[in-house]
Amino acid sequence: MRLTFSAPLWRWQVRTDSSWWFVTVPPDESDTLAELPLPPRGFGSIKVTATVGATSWTTSVFPSDEQRGYILPMKRSVRLAEGIEPGATVRVTLEPVGL
């Protein structure tokens, strides 16, 4: 199964100098992920292979009540490799692992 969507890159600021960058999985795709028959994982996460441009990596998406769907962490190395700037719209393909 592959889910492809576009969504803006956003930053979650923590109380230190570091921050985390994410893309929110849209509602329809989040609903599809939530219905997958996968074994339970910590925090309700789902292991995925994510692809942005020519870059693919294995990570997890996490449910977020605040974002009303799953969120995909965007590694610094991916942002740099793909030239993704803050606030840019990112085209993402997710493939759940273990189906």
VEXMI-969603 format. One line per 4 residues: their letters; for each residue x, y, z of N, C-alpha, C. Coordinates in pm, 1 decimal. Example, Ala and Ser with C-alpha at 12.3 -4.5 7.8 and 13.67 -1.06 7.14 Angstrom:
AS> 1319.0:-569.0:780.0:1230.0:-450.0:780.0:1320.0:-330.0:780.0 | 1285.0:-225.0:708.0:1367.0:-106.0:714.0:1290.0:3.0:787.0 $
***
This chain:
MRLT> 83.2:-117.3:0.0:0.0:0.0:0.0:88.5:124.7:0.0 | 51.4:220.6:-82.5:122.7:348.4:-88.1:23.1:462.0:-72.0 | 58.3:556.9:10.9:-20.8:678.9:27.2:65.4:795.7:-17.7 | 14.5:877.3:-108.2:88.3:993.2:-156.1:4.7:1117.7:-131.1 $
FSAP> 69.4:1221.7:-79.5:-0.4:1346.0:-46.5:99.9:1460.9:-44.7 | 48.0:1581.2:-39.8:129.5:1702.0:-23.6:78.7:1776.7:98.9 | 173.2:1826.8:178.0:138.2:1900.1:299.4:254.6:1990.4:337.8 | 226.6:2098.4:412.0:334.4:2191.2:449.8:423.8:2137.0:561.0 $
LWRW> 549.3:2175.2:554.1:646.3:2145.2:659.3:625.5:2244.7:772.5 | 622.3:2195.3:896.8:605.8:2284.2:1011.8:698.9:2242.7:1123.6 | 724.5:2336.8:1214.0:820.5:2314.9:1322.7:748.3:2310.0:1456.9 | 789.2:2210.5:1535.7:746.1:2202.7:1674.8:865.3:2244.1:1758.9 $
QVRT> 851.7:2352.8:1827.4:961.1:2407.7:1907.4:953.9:2350.2:2048.1 | 1064.3:2298.8:2093.7:1074.4:2253.8:2231.8:1142.9:2363.2:2312.5 | 1155.4:2345.4:2440.4:1208.3:2450.9:2526.7:1358.8:2470.9:2516.3 | 1424.4:2394.7:2434.8:1569.1:2410.4:2415.2:1593.2:2476.7:2280.4 $
DSSW> 1718.0:2484.4:2241.5:1750.7:2544.1:2112.0:1718.0:2451.9:1994.4 | 1686.1:2326.4:2022.4:1655.6:2233.8:1913.5:1507.2:2240.6:1879.8 | 1474.5:2194.4:1763.4:1335.3:2185.7:1722.9:1318.5:2064.9:1632.4 | 1195.4:2022.4:1619.7:1162.1:1908.3:1536.1:1073.5:1958.5:1422.7 $
WFVT> 1092.3:1902.4:1304.8:1014.2:1939.7:1187.3:926.0:1823.0:1146.1 | 803.2:1855.0:1103.7:703.7:1753.3:1070.7:623.8:1792.2:947.9 | 558.7:1692.2:891.8:453.7:1709.7:792.3:333.5:1634.9:848.5 | 217.2:1698.5:845.6:95.3:1633.6:894.0:33.0:1553.3:780.4 $
VPPD> 5.2:1427.2:807.5:-62.8:1341.7:710.3:-208.3:1388.9:704.2 | -261.8:1418.7:584.0:-399.5:1468.5:572.4:-502.5:1370.7:630.4 | -623.5:1421.4:659.8:-726.7:1339.0:726.2:-759.0:1207.4:657.0 | -781.5:1207.4:525.3:-817.6:1081.8:457.9:-706.8:977.4:469.0 $
ESDT> -582.6:1020.1:448.7:-469.0:928.1:459.0:-446.5:884.8:603.5 | -467.5:975.4:699.6:-456.3:939.2:841.5:-560.4:835.0:879.1 | -682.7:851.0:827.5:-788.0:752.0:853.8:-749.1:615.6:797.9 | -691.7:614.0:678.7:-646.9:488.1:617.8:-540.1:422.6:705.1 $
LAEL> -443.1:501.2:752.7:-338.5:447.1:840.3:-397.4:391.5:969.3 | -492.4:462.2:1027.4:-552.1:420.4:1154.8:-625.7:287.9:1143.5 | -672.7:254.3:1023.8:-749.3:131.7:1003.3:-663.5:11.2:965.6 | -533.2:29.9:951.2:-446.9:-80.2:910.2:-438.0:-187.5:1018.1 $
PLPP> -439.5:-314.2:977.6:-428.1:-424.3:1074.1:-281.2:-452.6:1108.5 | -221.3:-361.4:1184.4:-81.5:-375.0:1223.1:-71.4:-403.1:1371.8 | 36.8:-470.1:1413.9:54.3:-492.0:1557.5:73.6:-358.5:1629.6 | 26.0:-348.0:1754.7:41.1:-222.6:1828.4:187.3:-188.1:1852.5 $
RGFG> 217.6:-57.3:1845.3:352.3:-6.3:1870.6:340.2:108.6:1969.0 | 452.8:149.0:2023.8:454.7:255.9:2121.6:390.1:383.9:2070.9 | 310.5:446.2:2153.9:243.9:574.0:2124.8:149.9:566.2:2005.5 | 112.7:445.9:1962.2:25.3:431.6:1846.4:95.3:456.9:1714.2 $
SIKV> 228.6:450.9:1716.7:306.0:479.2:1595.4:291.3:367.6:1492.5 | 315.8:403.0:1368.3:313.1:306.8:1257.8:445.3:319.7:1182.9 | 516.5:208.6:1169.0:643.8:208.6:1098.1:617.1:221.2:948.1 | 690.6:312.5:882.9:671.0:338.2:740.7:805.5:358.3:671.1 $
TATV> 803.4:340.1:540.3:909.7:391.1:455.6:853.5:517.9:393.4 | 923.3:628.2:414.6:880.8:757.7:361.3:971.9:795.0:245.0 | 913.1:856.5:143.6:989.9:904.8:29.9:949.8:1048.6:0.3 | 1050.9:1133.8:-9.7:1034.1:1273.5:-50.8:1137.8:1297.3:-160.0 $
GATS> 1092.5:1330.7:-278.3:1185.2:1348.0:-390.3:1259.7:1218.9:-416.6 | 1392.5:1225.6:-417.1:1476.5:1107.6:-441.5:1523.1:1042.2:-311.4 | 1473.9:1090.4:-197.6:1520.2:1041.8:-68.0:1415.2:953.7:-1.8 | 1455.2:833.1:38.2:1367.9:741.7:113.3:1434.6:705.7:243.9 $
WTTS> 1354.6:687.0:349.0:1406.3:647.8:478.8:1297.0:575.1:556.7 | 1339.6:495.4:654.4:1245.8:424.7:741.0:1229.7:504.3:868.7 | 1104.5:525.0:908.4:1071.8:602.7:1027.6:935.9:556.2:1076.6 | 875.1:632.2:1163.2:739.2:604.8:1209.2:657.7:732.0:1201.3 $
VFPS> 528.8:716.6:1174.9:435.5:827.4:1187.5:365.7:810.1:1320.8 | 328.4:922.7:1382.2:270.7:921.3:1516.3:136.5:992.4:1515.6 | 37.5:938.9:1589.3:-89.7:1010.2:1598.4:-72.9:1137.2:1680.7 | -142.7:1242.3:1639.3:-137.9:1370.4:1709.3:-278.9:1425.4:1721.3 $
DEQR> -327.7:1435.8:1843.4:-459.4:1495.7:1864.9:-458.8:1641.6:1820.5 | -349.6:1711.4:1850.8:-338.8:1852.5:1815.8:-346.6:1874.7:1664.9 | -282.6:1787.1:1586.9:-281.4:1799.1:1441.5:-396.7:1723.7:1376.0 | -471.2:1648.8:1455.9:-587.8:1572.7:1407.5:-551.4:1474.5:1296.6 $
GYIL> -446.2:1399.7:1320.8:-401.1:1299.1:1225.9:-263.2:1251.8:1265.4 | -200.7:1180.0:1176.5:-64.7:1133.8:1200.3:33.4:1242.6:1157.4 | 151.0:1241.8:1219.8:256.4:1335.1:1182.4:381.5:1256.8:1145.5 | 450.5:1306.6:1042.8:572.7:1245.2:991.8:690.6:1333.7:1028.3 $
PMKR> 785.1:1282.9:1109.4:905.0:1362.2:1137.2:991.3:1372.7:1011.3 | 1040.2:1493.4:985.6:1123.8:1518.7:867.8:1267.5:1540.8:912.9 | 1350.6:1441.3:888.3:1490.6:1447.7:928.9:1562.9:1563.9:860.6 | 1657.4:1619.9:932.9:1737.8:1730.1:879.4:1806.9:1689.0:750.3 $
SVRL> 1861.7:1566.5:748.2:1933.0:1520.5:628.9:1840.5:1515.7:506.7 | 1714.5:1481.2:526.9:1618.0:1478.0:416.0:1586.4:1620.3:370.8 | 1562.5:1708.8:466.5:1532.2:1848.8:432.3:1646.1:1912.2:352.7 | 1769.6:1884.4:395.8:1885.4:1938.7:324.6:1901.5:1876.0:186.4 $
AEGI> 1891.2:1744.0:178.5:1909.0:1673.6:51.2:1806.1:1717.2:-53.1 | 1685.5:1745.5:-7.1:1577.1:1781.0:-99.7:1553.9:1932.1:-109.4 | 1633.6:2011.6:-37.2:1621.0:2156.6:-44.4:1488.2:2207.9:7.0 | 1436.9:2146.6:113.2:1305.9:2183.2:167.3:1322.0:2295.0:270.3 $
EPGA> 1255.4:2405.2:246.2:1259.6:2521.5:334.4:1140.3:2519.3:430.1 | 1152.2:2586.2:545.2:1038.5:2595.4:638.9:913.9:2648.9:567.9 | 801.1:2582.7:593.6:674.1:2624.1:535.5:648.9:2572.2:395.2 | 749.2:2509.0:333.5:732.9:2456.2:197.6:630.2:2343.6:196.9 $
TVRV> 561.6:2328.7:86.8:472.1:2214.8:68.8:556.9:2097.1:21.8 | 539.6:1983.9:89.5:622.6:1866.1:65.7:535.9:1754.7:7.2 | 581.8:1694.2:-100.2:514.1:1579.2:-159.5:575.8:1453.9:-98.1 | 490.6:1373.3:-34.2:535.3:1257.5:44.1:466.7:1130.7:-4.4 $
TLEP> 540.9:1021.5:-9.1:482.9:889.1:-27.7:516.9:807.4:96.6 | 414.9:746.2:155.9:433.2:658.8:271.6:394.1:516.4:234.3 | 478.2:422.8:277.1:447.8:280.1:260.5:460.2:214.4:397.7 | 346.8:173.7:457.0:354.5:105.4:586.8:440.1:-19.9:577.9 $
VGL> 519.4:-43.9:679.5:608.2:-159.4:686.0:536.4:-270.0:764.1 | 540.3:-390.0:712.1:484.4:-503.8:785.2:346.3:-546.5:739.7 | 301.6:-495.1:626.9:170.6:-539.1:575.6:184.7:-665.0:495.7 $
***
